[in-house]
């Protein structure tokens, strides 16, 4: 399944963010934000495809927020709150020219979002594929 493979590749790339420590130069900071953004995008698109395959009609809308809420109701994700925080961080990527915002996204990605993605990968492999 292509979207699952894309997500796995993005997650593997995102793990690279742990190789970098503050202070980040602008190029590294921008790259780290990009790693998070790509992984988030691939995660919700994969969830959408899998939910549709399993008959969840809500998956057809295309809205990331609705996909996350549907995935939570379906038991695909366990913590709706952290996923909605991750969505907000993804939405803030457009403001990552602001160093404070960019640093916050990277810190949140390292402290919680990366593990959230790993948990999703495990759940998908165990129960959804």
Secondary structure per residue as TSV (DSSP state, phi and psi in degrees):
chain	resnum	aa	ss	phi	psi
A	1	X	-	360.0	121.5
A	2	X	H	-63.2	-43.6
A	3	X	H	-67.6	-34.7
A	4	X	H	-64.3	-45.7
A	5	X	H	-62.1	-41.5
A	6	X	H	-61.0	-44.2
A	7	X	H	-61.1	-45.9
A	8	X	H	-61.1	-40.7
A	9	X	H	-65.5	-42.8
A	10	X	H	-64.6	-38.9
A	11	X	H	-66.2	-41.2
A	12	X	H	-61.0	-42.7
A	13	X	H	-65.4	-39.4
A	14	X	H	-62.4	-31.5
A	15	X	G	-57.7	-25.8
A	16	X	G	-61.3	-21.2
A	17	X	G	-62.1	-23.1
A	18	X	G	-73.1	-10.3
A	19	X	G	-77.8	-12.8
A	20	X	-	-113.0	139.5
A	21	X	-	-123.0	155.8
A	22	X	S	-68.3	152.1
A	23	X	S	-78.2	138.1
A	24	X	-	-91.8	143.6
A	25	X	-	-80.1	169.4
A	26	X	H	-61.5	-37.5
A	27	X	H	-66.9	-44.7
A	28	X	H	-65.0	-45.0
A	29	X	H	-59.6	-44.1
A	30	X	H	-62.7	-41.3
A	31	X	H	-64.3	-40.4
A	32	X	H	-65.7	-41.3
A	33	X	H	-61.4	-41.7
A	34	X	H	-62.5	-39.5
A	35	X	H	-60.1	-42.1
A	36	X	H	-65.1	-48.5
A	37	X	H	-59.1	-44.8
A	38	X	H	-63.3	-42.9
A	39	X	H	-64.5	-42.4
A	40	X	H	-61.7	-47.0
A	41	X	H	-58.8	-45.1
A	42	X	H	-67.1	-33.4
A	43	X	H	-66.3	-48.0
A	44	X	H	-73.1	-31.3
A	45	X	H	-68.3	-36.1
A	46	X	H	-65.7	-45.6
A	47	X	H	-57.8	-43.5
A	48	X	H	-56.7	-49.7
A	49	X	H	-62.6	-44.1
A	50	X	H	-68.8	-40.7
A	51	X	H	-61.2	-42.7
A	52	X	H	-61.2	-42.5
A	53	X	H	-60.6	-30.7
A	54	X	T	-94.7	11.8
A	55	X	T	87.7	13.1
A	56	X	-	-84.6	105.4
A	57	X	G	-66.1	-26.2
A	58	X	G	-60.0	-23.0
A	59	X	G	-66.4	-16.2
A	60	X	G	-78.3	-11.8
A	61	X	S	-69.8	-35.9
A	62	X	-	90.2	-8.4
A	63	X	-	-79.1	124.1
A	64	X	H	-57.4	-39.5
A	65	X	H	-64.2	-42.9
A	66	X	H	-67.0	-38.6
A	67	X	H	-61.2	-44.8
A	68	X	H	-63.3	-43.2
A	69	X	H	-65.2	-39.1
A	70	X	H	-66.6	-42.6
A	71	X	H	-62.0	-37.3
A	72	X	H	-65.7	-47.9
A	73	X	H	-61.4	-34.1
A	74	X	H	-79.6	-9.8
A	75	X	T	86.2	8.9
A	76	X	S	-72.8	-37.7
A	77	X	-	-118.5	148.3
A	78	X	S	-99.7	-25.6
A	79	X	-	-123.6	93.5
A	80	X	H	-61.4	-37.2
A	81	X	H	-60.3	-48.1
A	82	X	H	-66.2	-34.4
A	83	X	H	-67.4	-37.8
A	84	X	H	-69.6	-33.7
A	85	X	H	-63.7	-41.6
A	86	X	H	-63.3	-38.8
A	87	X	H	-62.5	-43.3
A	88	X	H	-63.2	-40.3
A	89	X	H	-62.4	-41.4
A	90	X	H	-61.2	-41.5
A	91	X	H	-65.1	-30.1
A	92	X	H	-78.9	-9.6
A	93	X	G	-57.0	-32.1
A	94	X	G	-64.6	-15.9
A	95	X	G	-105.9	15.4
A	96	X	T	-72.3	-3.2
A	97	X	T	-63.6	-22.3
A	98	X	S	-82.1	115.4
A	99	X	H	-58.5	-37.2
A	100	X	H	-62.5	-43.4
A	101	X	H	-65.1	-45.8
A	102	X	H	-61.1	-43.8
A	103	X	H	-63.2	-37.1
A	104	X	H	-65.0	-41.8
A	105	X	H	-62.6	-46.0
A	106	X	H	-65.2	-42.7
A	107	X	H	-62.1	-45.9
A	108	X	H	-63.1	-38.9
A	109	X	I	-62.6	-44.2
A	110	X	I	-70.7	-37.8
A	111	X	I	-84.5	-20.4
A	112	X	I	-151.5	-39.2
A	113	X	I	-69.7	-36.6
A	114	X	H	-60.5	-46.4
A	115	X	H	-64.3	-36.3
A	116	X	H	-59.0	-43.7
A	117	X	H	-65.7	-39.7
A	118	X	H	-62.9	-41.1
A	119	X	H	-62.8	-40.6
A	120	X	H	-61.8	-45.2
A	121	X	H	-57.8	-45.4
A	122	X	H	-62.1	-45.0
A	123	X	H	-61.3	-44.2
A	124	X	I	-62.6	-46.1
A	125	X	I	-65.3	-37.5
A	126	X	I	-78.7	-35.0
A	127	X	I	-129.1	-11.3
A	128	X	I	-117.8	-18.8
A	129	X	-	-87.7	360.0
